[in-house]
């Protein structure tokens, strides 16, 4: 059949031809045996519409065709469409009933059918819009009418969505609740259904928000309210927080899989309200496991989780900080009271026991002080406000005296002066552009006596960083020539721009990590020994660095062999294929066992003290029995610490092997000093 002749095409004749094309399209969509459209079919249909719209009045049927385009969708959706299909001398009748079919289905079956019908409808809109494209280009543009695509989608919204959205919403919410209870559901199906709520809004989120999200959030609140009322009675504070954290993680995961991203904040706030805000006091004040118990037992991991959870709630940390203040005040007051009681009983005690009480007091106060961690807060910019820090120090000074707070006050003052110093350094660079190292450099100069001692290693800095150090030294010499700068690279951080193929990432790393990464600017491949030699670090430090960059979450380096353990035989190369959804990435170092390290340092210091005490005693006495030597050593050292008898015996043996002492040949329990 050809409609390309120039003779006038009346409306009925032209529409009859178009109707055959629409019927062919419906058969294809429904999977019935029908050949696909070819280019000739498409051109015939398009040309028919073109001719019917460009005929002279009264035969210009543009308005009628626009109306019939809409009617075609309405008829396809609302009424039963019957087809006869011939299978070798056999005619089979097919009846397609879209809306009646959807009305009969419920729950998950309704969702499956709806997704199928929506997908078919969008294909039909796309094809019919092509056939009727001439209307879009001229007639619709001149009349300011809704575009063909919008007309097609509006038909589905008015006839299908408006009738079924409540049933669909209930079915989706029921599936979400099933998933929350641990059942497996078809997440892809939910994603496709919720996309309908978004797409049917045609650029607006009203349908998604009003017809689904509001009810979903209400149901979420009710669900977690029921859960929380049971958990708060049954679980300890740490167990409850674990469940709350897991629930928040799963809800966030839910958004990434099928909910619209705009729901994330509202959803998490609703869950936080029901699980945390409603039960804040009851949770924190649990008798044997609440905030006070966690502080008392030094449960750092649980306290960290508490901070993470309540920091996301407006003023959520207020009650936590209040309890922390009470805990520190109570512990400090108790220590002072114990010291006062010991002092009042001092006359009734022996001198060495009184000294022991003082040592215990000082040790416990220092342990308590190490938990406020002022130095780390200031150095790593974790302090909320300098004025708050000074206010606390003023109160401490009033209670404990100026000597107790002098170093802490010095820390805060150092940071204020460091900020001024940085401003002067930037002015120096602006006034002397020829010395600019080409890298943004911030240096914090500290006074040694005020801060904890940090180990300084002879790290071989890359050339880029060496220039930075030299420039700052030159600047600092213009201010003072009487101070020596010691660089603590272990406290430094660097923002490194990494080019990985076509993508750029900003890597936030330590100075050590940056020094290692910059080695790969001049080498594609480096061995473990190459890296260690060029950086001049210990094996422990090199292993930590390489593990963070090649074996952890962000694999900036490729390692051979590809294992989780760093060995001296390994080789490394830059991972040019590295990618991540974030463009700014912080790469942490594996934590050092600080407690173990401190204990080792203390033991080492005590060994030296015991050795010195033994040598002093033997030097003055020349010959002494084992028991008497041990007792005199304990008496000498008791003001500093209480030495272990086994440790003293071990040090005596070590001094014998080093020819400081010798045993009497006739009496092995008698020692002689060797000059």
C-alpha positions, 0 to 999 in steps of 0.5 A, spaced: 500 500 500 502 506 498 500 513 500 505 517 497 501 520 491 500 527 491 492 526 491 488 529 497 488 524 503 481 524 506 481 523 514 478 516 514 483 513 509 489 516 512 487 514 519 486 507 517 493 506 514 496 509 520 491 504 524 495 499 521 501 501 523 499 502 530 496 495 530 503 492 527 507 496 533 502 493 538 503 486 536 511 487 536 510 489 543 506 484 545 511 479 542 506 476 537 509 473 530 510 480 526 516 482 522 519 488 525 519 495 521 523 496 516 526 503 513 520 503 508 515 502 513 517 508 517 518 512 511 511 510 509 507 512 515 511 518 516 510 521 509 502 519 510 502 524 516 506 529 513 501 529 507 495 530 511 498 536 515 500 540 509 494 539 505 490 546 503 484 547 508 480 544 509 484 538 508 489 540 513 488 535 518 493 537 523 489 538 529 485 531 528 491 527 527 494 530 534 487 528 537 487 521 534 494 520 537 492 521 544 486 517 542 490 511 540 494 511 547 487 511 550 484 505 546 490 501 547 490 502 555 483 502 556 479 497 551 481 490 549 485 489 543 483 483 539 488 480 534 487 474 529 494 471 527 495 465 522 499 459 523 499 455 517 491 454 515 489 456 523 487 462 525 488 464 533 485 470 536 489 474 541 486 479 546 490 484 549 487 487 556 492 492 559 488 496 564 483 490 566 489 485 566 493 490 571 486 491 575 486 483 577 493 483 579 496 484 586 502 484 590 509 482 587 505 480 581 502 487 580 509 490 580 512 485 575 506 487 570 506 494 571 514 494 569 512 490 563 506 495 561 510 501 562 516 499 558 512 497 552 508 504 553 515 508 553 517 504 546 510 505 543 511 513 545 517 513 542 515 510 535 509 513 535 512 520 536 517 518 530 511 517 526 507 523 528 514 527 528 511 533 523 506 535 528 511 536 533 516 540 529 510 545 526 503 544 528 505 543 536 510 548 536 506 554 533 500 552 537 504 551 544 501 545 545 504 539 549 509 535 546 507 528 543 512 525 548 508 528 554 501 526 551 503 519 551 506 519 558 500 523 560 495 518 558 499 512 562 499 517 568 491 519 567 489 512 566 494 507 569 498 510 574 492 515 578 488 508 579 493 503 581 499 508 585 496 506 592 496 499 590 503 499 587 505 503 593 503 498 598 506 493 595 513 496 594 512 498 602 510 491 604 517 488 600 521 493 603 519 491 610 520 483 608 527 485 606 528 489 613 526 482 616 531 478 612 527 476 606 530 476 599 527 480 595 527 482 587 531 489 588 531 490 581 524 490 580 523 495 586 528 499 582 524 499 576 517 500 579 520 506 583 523 509 577 516 509 574 514 514 580 520 518 578 519 518 570 511 519 571 512 526 574 516 528 567 521 532 571 518 533 577 518 529 584 511 530 586 509 523 584 515 520 588 514 524 594 507 525 595 505 518 592 510 514 595 516 517 599 511 520 605 508 513 606 514 510 606 518 514 611 511 514 615 512 506 615 519 506 616 518 510 622 513 505 625 517 499 623 523 502 627 519 505 633 517 497 634 524 495 634 527 500 638 522 499 644 524 492 644 531 493 643 532 498 649 529 493 654 533 487 652 540 490 649 546 493 653 548 500 650 553 497 646 549 492 643 543 497 641 548 501 638 551 496 634 544 494 631 542 502 630 549 502 626 547 496 622 540 499 621 543 505 618 548 502 614 542 498 611 538 503 609 543 507 606 544 501 602 537 501 600 537 508 597 543 506 593 540 499 590 532 502 589 530 508 592 531 515 589 538 518 592 533 524 594 530 520 600 537 518 603 537 524 608 530 524 610 530 516 611 536 516 615 533 522 619 527 518 620 531 512 623 536 516 627 530 519 630 526 513 632 532 509 634 537 514 637 533 521 639 527 518 642 531 513 647 537 518 648 537 518 655 535 511 656 540 509 652 546 513 655 544 512 662 543 504 662 546 502 669 551 497 667 553 499 660 551 506 658 556 512 657 558 512 664 560 505 664 563 505 657 568 511 660 569 507 666 571 501 662 575 505 657 571 502 651 574 506 646 571 502 640 564 503 643 565 510 645 567 511 638 561 508 635 557 512 640 560 519 637 559 517 630 551 515 631 550 521 636 554 526 632 549 526 626 543 528 630 542 536 632 545 537 639 546 529 639 553 530 643 550 535 648 548 529 653 554 525 651 559 531 652 555 532 659 556 525 661 564 525 659 565 532 663 561 528 669 566 522 668 572 526 668 570 531 674 569 525 678 575 521 676 579 527 678 576 529 684 577 521 686 584 521 685 585 528 689 581 525 695 585 519 695 591 523 695 589 527 701 587 521 705 594 518 703 597 525 706 593 525 712 595 518 714 602 520 712 605 520 719 602 513 721 606 510 715 613 509 713 616 514 708 617 509 702 610 507 703 608 515 703 612 515 697 609 510 693 602 513 694 604 519 691 607 515 685 600 512 684 597 519 684 601 522 679 601 516 675 593 515 675 593 523 674 597 522 668 593 516 665 587 521 666 590 527 662 592 522 656 585 521 655 583 529 654 589 528 649 590 536 648 596 535 643 593 531 638 586 535 638 591 542 637 596 539 632 590 535 628 585 541 628 580 537 632 579 542 637 572 546 636 574 552 639 581 556 642 576 560 646 573 553 649 580 550 650 583 556 654 577 556 658 578 549 660 585 551 662 583 557 666 579 552 670 584 547 671 589 553 673 584 555 678 584 548 681 591 545 680 595 551 680 599 554 674 605 549 674 600 544 672 597 547 666 603 551 664 605 546 658 598 546 656 597 553 655 604 553 652 601 549 646 595 553 645 599 559 645 604 556 640 598 554 635 596 562 635 603 564 634 604 558 628 598 561 625 601 568 625 608 565 623 604 562 617 601 568 614 608 572 615 611 566 611 606 567 605 607 574 605 615 572 604 613 568 598 609 573 595 615 578 596 620 573 593 617 569 588 624 567 585 624 562 592 617 560 591 618 552 591 611 551 587 608 547 592 603 550 597 606 549 604 604 550 611 609 549 617 607 549 624 613 551 629 612 548 636 616 549 642 619 543 644 618 543 652 611 544 651 609 538 647 610 531 648 616 528 645 615 525 638 621 521 634 624 524 628 627 520 623 632 521 618 627 521 612 630 522 605 625 527 602 624 527 595 627 533 591 620 537 591 620 537 598 627 538 600 626 545 596 620 546 601 624 545 607 630 549 605 625 555 603 622 555 610 629 555 613 631 561 609 625 565 611 625 562 619 632 565 619 630 572 617 626 572 624 631 568 628 638 565 628 638 562 635 633 557 634 634 550 631 628 547 627 627 539 628 622 537 622 617 532 625 615 528 618 611 523 622 606 529 624 605 531 617 600 531 611 600 532 604 595 533 598 598 529 592 594 530 585 595 523 582 594 522 575 591 515 573 590 515 566 584 520 564 582 521 571 585 525 576 584 524 584 587 528 590 590 523 595 590 526 602 596 522 605 602 523 610 609 526 609 611 518 609 606 516 604 607 522 599 615 521 599 614 514 597 609 515 592 613 521 589 619 515 587 614 513 582 615 519 578 622 517 576 621 509 576 615 505 573 617 499 578 621 499 584 623 493 589 622 493 596 629 494 598 629 500 593 624 503 596 627 502 603 634 505 601 631 511 598 627 513 604 632 511 609 626 508 614 626 502 618 623 495 616 617 496 620 615 503 617 616 501 610 612 495 611 606 500 614 607 505 608 607 499 603 601 496 606 597 502 606 598 503 598 598 496 596 594 492 600 589 496 603 582 499 601 585 504 596 590 500 591 595 506 589 600 501 587 600 494 584 604 489 588 607 482 586 606 477 588 599 479 589 598 478 597 596 481 603 603 481 606 609 485 605 615 481 604 622 484 602 622 480 596 616 484 593 616 489 587 611 494 586 609 499 580 604 505 579 597 502 578 595 507 572 588 503 572 586 505 579 579 508 580 574 510 585 567 514 585 570 519 590 575 524 587 578 526 594 581 520 597 584 520 604 589 514 605 590 512 612 596 508 615 595 502 619 595 503 626 601 502 631 599 499 637 601 505 641 600 501 648 605 496 646 610 501 644 609 505 650 610 499 655 616 497 651 619 504 651 618 504 659 621 497 660 627 500 656 627 506 660 627 502 667 632 497 664 637 503 664 635 505 671 636 498 674 643 497 671 645 504 674 642 503 681 646 496 681 652 499 678 652 505 683 651 500 689 656 495 687 661 501 686 660 503 693 660 496 696 665 492 692 662 485 695 655 484 696 650 478 697 644 477 692 638 478 697 642 485 700 643 487 693 636 486 691 633 490 697 638 496 696 636 496 689 628 496 690 629 502 696 633 506 691 628 505 685 622 505 689 621 513 688 621 512 681 617 506 680 616 499 684 621 494 680 620 487 679 625 482 683 625 478 676 627 484 672 633 486 677 635 479 677 635 479 669 639 485 669 644 482 674 645 477 670 646 481 664 651 486 667 655 479 669 655 477 662 658 485 660 663 484 665 661 489 670 660 484 676 662 477 677 660 471 682 664 469 687 667 462 685 665 459 692 659 462 694 654 464 687 650 468 691 655 473 692 657 478 687 663 482 686 664 489 683 669 489 677 673 496 676 
